Amino acid sequence: ETGVTQSPTHLIKTRGQQVTLRCSSQSGHNTVSWYQQALGQGPQFIFQYYREEENGRGNFPPRFSGLQFPNYSSELNVNALELDDSALYLCASSPSGGDTDTQYFGPGTRLTVL
Amino acid sequence: SQKIEQNSEALNIQEGKTATLTCNYTNYSPAYLQWYRQDPGRGPVFLLLIRENEKEKRKERLKVTFDTTLKQSLFHITASQPADSATYLCALSGYAGNNRKLIWGLGTSLAVNP
């Protein structure tokens, strides 16, 4: 176990709705990254937060947004859900001052959009 | 664009044998290459990291090699066990800025038969 937790475990939404996913980092980690993983695919980088500021973003539209809080926990918000947003959403934290971006993943949130 | 290729077909081997998984990359000069294990419906788990100036890294039954000329990494599991059955992902990252985000392969599924 990595110490990274995510909630909820599973979620079912309909097209057009909005969703908020939550992540609690491993103790001592101040960097959080979010990934989307479709079935049979590798994780796709959504964005990263470092000390509450966005620190890099992948090729995802603006309806994917995030927050990092002073305790380094984080949220991923997705607006106007589309069917293709159905995936496993992974949160990963990295050690403070780390130079290699080794990722410590949570168990993921399985999002289904109907 | 940057591309990572892993064995697309599942690898089936007999217990006790050595499993060898391949990760090839193009249009990229990574500073680090990492290997992760992922079980179905779970987040990836970090296994090993190797830097561009290292040729080989070992951890218990695991060995990773990194050939920056061939643009290839090999991941070996010796004395394989059924519990090693999982998907194995390789990920690359650069040194600084947005190159620090990890780029992921699709993964190779390994099945170790008793």
Interface residues (C-beta under 8 A of the other chain):
Chain A: T2 V4 S33 G40 Q41 G42 P43 Q44 F45 Q48 G56 G58 L88 L90 A92 T100 D101 T102 Q103 Y104 F105 G106 P107 G108 R110
Chain B: I4 Y32 Q34 Y36 G41 R42 G43 P44 V45 F46 L49 R51 L89 A91 S93 G97 N98 R100 K101 L102 I103 W104 G105 L106 G107
